[in-house]
């Protein structure tokens, strides 16, 4: 796991240092009313920045969430999108407050997850599998999450289920049902703000969320 982590950092550092300001580098930030991930609320209102380098089907980057309530998450990721609709990747989840250089099994600060997805004509399916046992990352390893989705124009439907830390008992269950809609708000003739609303129901925890977000 330590070798995987070092490889991700080296690749991200190289990509950003050599290509910053060049074609393929993208940066943006979302402001969301509530940070809900896979049907679980992780924090309230948050700023979520993204730094990404893309060349061809290959992407590598870093995504984070900084909640006004103090919650912090800072991730690294890499993925490759094949031209027939398949995407394969690896995500490193890190929660500041734990030692960034702790890779141990019991108190480790990082959770590594394999991500697979397939998209075709608006339909999508994804499968995710947590590799390691890292106490600091709040995962026991072996956690799974699957999601089906359908997008038409600006409306998306999704249904997700998982086990491990996705459910209170750790048993497999449906945790993420909902609908998202996007729209661009016209601020001026030359300035538009993308807005996204999501209605999310978690049948396992019996919680419902309505969230809003804008891309800055």
N, C-alpha and C positions, 0 to 999 in steps of 0.2 A: 504494500500500500504506500509506503514512503517513496518508493521509486516512481509510482504512478503520480503521486503528488508533485514530486520534483519535476517530472516531465511536463505536467500541465503548466506549472509556473514558468518554466523555461520557454515553452512554446508561446504562452501569452505575452511574456516580456519581450521576446524576440519580435513577435508580430506587431506589437504596439510601437516599439522603439524604431523599427525599420520602416513602418508603413504609416505612422501617424500623419494625418494630413493627406495621405494618398488614397486613391480609389480603393474601396473595400473596407475602410474603417468607418464604423457608424457609432454614434453616441446619441442617447436620449434618456429621458427620465419620465416616469409616470408618477402622478400624485393620486393616491387611492384613498377612499374613505375608510375602508377596512381591508386588511390583508387576510384574505381567505385562500388557503391553498389545499386543493384536493378535499374540499368540504370541511376543513378545520380552520377556525379562526386562530391566527398566530399573533396578530396585533391589531390595533386600531388604525387611525389615519397614518399613512406612511409615504415616504418618498422612495422610489425604486429606480435607481440609475442602472444603465446598461452600457457597457463598452464591448464592442464586438468587431472582429476582423474576419472578413469573408473573402475567399478566393475560389472561384468555381463552386463546387459542392461542399467545400471544407469551410467550417467556421470554428472559431475559438474566441472565448470572451469571459467576461465577469459580470455577474448580476448581483444586485444587493437590495436590501430593504431596511430602511431606517425608520422605525416607528416613533411617533411623537410621545409614545408611552415608554420609550427606552428599549424596546425590542430591536435586536440587530441580527441580520443574516447576511453573509457575504459569500457568494458561491463562485466557483470556476466551472467552466464547461467546455467541452469540445464535441463536435458532431460532424457527420458527413451525410449530405443529402444526395442520394442516387437519382438518376434521371427517370427511373421508373416508379418513383413515389415513396421509396423506402428511405428512412432516416435512422441512422445509428449513432449513439453518442454516449458520453460519460460525464456525469455531474459530480462535483465535489461540494458537499454542503458543509459550511462552516458557520458557527455561531460565536461571534466575539464575546469575550468574557472568559473563555477557556483558552489555554495556551495554543497558539497557532501551530507550534512545532511539536505538539503532543500527538503521536501516531499510535499510542499504545491501545491494546484491545479494551481495557477496562475504563480508561479515562480519556480516550482519544477524542480530539476536537473535530474530527472530520468523518463524514459519512459519504461513501462512494456508491453511486448508483448507475447501473447500466440502463440506457434509455433506447427503446425501439419504437418507431412509429411508421405508419403507412397511410398515405392520402391518395384518394382517387375520386375525382368528380364530386367533390364536396364532402365525401365520407372519409372519416378518419378513425384509426384504431391505434392505441399505444399500449405498450407493456413496459413496466419498470421493475427492476430488481435491485435491492440493496445488497451490496457485496459483504460489507464488514460488520463487525461488532464494535461500535464506538460509543461509549457511555456519554461522552460530552456532546455527541451529535443526536442524542435521544433516539437511537435505533439499536435494536438487538442484532441486526443483520438478518438477511433472508426475507425482509419485508417486501411485499409485492403490491403493485397497484396497476389496474387495467382501466382503460377509458375508451368509450365509443363516442363519436361525435358526428354531427352533420351541420354544414354551413351552407346557407343560401343567401346570396347578396350580403346584407349586413346583419343577419340573424344566425346565431349558432345554438344548437342544442347539444347537451353532453350528459353522459351517465358514466360514473366511475365507481369502482369497488376495490377494496384493498384489505390487507391484514397488517399484523405487526403494530407499529405505532399509529397507523391510520384509524384504528378503532380502540375504544377504551379497554376492551377485553383482550385485544390482540387477535381475535378470531376474524375470519374473512366476512366482510359485510359491505353493503352498498352505502357509500359515504358522500357521494357527490352527484346530485341531480340538478339540472338547471338550464337556464337560457341566458344568452348574452346578446346584446344589441349594440351596434356602434353607429355613430353619426358624427359628421364634421360640423362644428358650430362656426358660422361665419362671423368673425370679429370685425374684419374690414375687407376691402376688395382684395387685399394681398395677404391676409392672415386668417388661417383657419385652425381651429383646435379640435383634434380628435377626442371624442368622448365615448366612454364605454360604460354600460350599465349591465349588471349581472344579478339575476335572482337565483339563489343557491339553497338547496334543501339537503340536509344530511339526515337520512332516515335512521341511521344507527344512533346518533347522538340526539336526534329529535330537535335539531337546531335549524333555523332559517335565517338567511342573510340577504340583504339587498345592498349591493355595493356600487359605487360610482368611481370612475377614474378618468383622468385626462392625461394626454401625452404632451410633455413640455418640449 
